[in-house]
Amino acid sequence: MLRPSHLMMLALAAAALYLYVRASDNTLLGLLAKPIPVLALIAWLRSASATPYRGWIDRFISQPALNR
C-alpha cells in the first residue's frame, strides 16, 4: 500500500494536471485526471487508523451528492 505522503503527492499532481487541463480545454484528459485525487483520498482512508476525523471524511465521501 502507498504511504500517505505518496498519496498526497499523487493527489496534488493530479489536481495540478486537472487545473492545466481546465486552462487548455482538453476535455478527455480532464475526465481522466479528475477522479485521481478522490481515489487517493479513499486509499488514504483505508490505510489510516480509526479517528473521528477519518469517520467524518468517510461519511462525507460515502453519501451520494444528491442526499446532502
C-alpha positions in Angstrom: 0.0 0.0 0.0 1.2 3.5 -0.7 2.3 5.7 2.1 0.2 8.8 3.0 2.9 11.1 1.7 3.0 9.3 -1.6 -0.8 9.5 -1.8 -0.7 13.3 -1.1 1.9 13.8 -3.8 -0.2 11.8 -6.3 -3.3 13.8 -5.4 -1.6 17.2 -5.7 0.0 16.2 -9.0 -3.4 15.1 -10.4 -5.1 18.3 -9.1 -2.4 20.4 -10.8 -2.9 18.4 -14.0 -6.6 19.0 -13.8 -6.1 22.7 -13.4 -3.8 22.6 -16.5 -6.5 20.7 -18.4 -9.1 23.3 -17.5 -6.9 26.1 -18.8 -6.1 24.2 -22.1 -9.7 22.9 -22.7 -8.6 19.3 -23.1 -11.9 17.5 -22.1 -10.7 13.9 -22.4 -7.6 14.4 -20.3 -9.7 16.2 -17.8 -12.1 13.3 -17.5 -9.2 11.0 -16.9 -7.4 13.2 -14.3 -10.3 14.4 -12.2 -11.1 11.2 -10.2 -7.4 10.6 -9.2 -7.4 12.9 -6.1 -10.6 11.3 -4.8 -9.2 7.8 -5.3 -6.0 8.8 -3.4 -8.2 10.1 -0.6 -10.1 6.8 -0.4 -6.9 4.8 -0.4 -5.6 7.0 2.4 -8.8 6.4 4.4 -8.4 2.7 4.1 -4.9 2.8 5.4 -5.4 5.4 8.2 -6.2 4.5 11.8 -9.8 5.0 13.0 -10.2 8.5 14.3 -13.2 10.9 14.5 -11.7 12.9 11.6 -11.5 9.8 9.4 -15.1 8.8 10.3 -16.3 12.3 9.3 -14.5 12.2 5.9 -15.7 8.6 5.3 -19.3 9.5 5.9 -18.9 12.6 3.7 -17.5 10.6 0.8 -19.8 7.6 1.1 -23.0 9.6 0.9 -24.3 10.4 -2.6 -24.2 14.1 -3.5 -27.9 14.2 -4.1 -28.7 13.4 -0.4 -26.8 16.3 1.0 
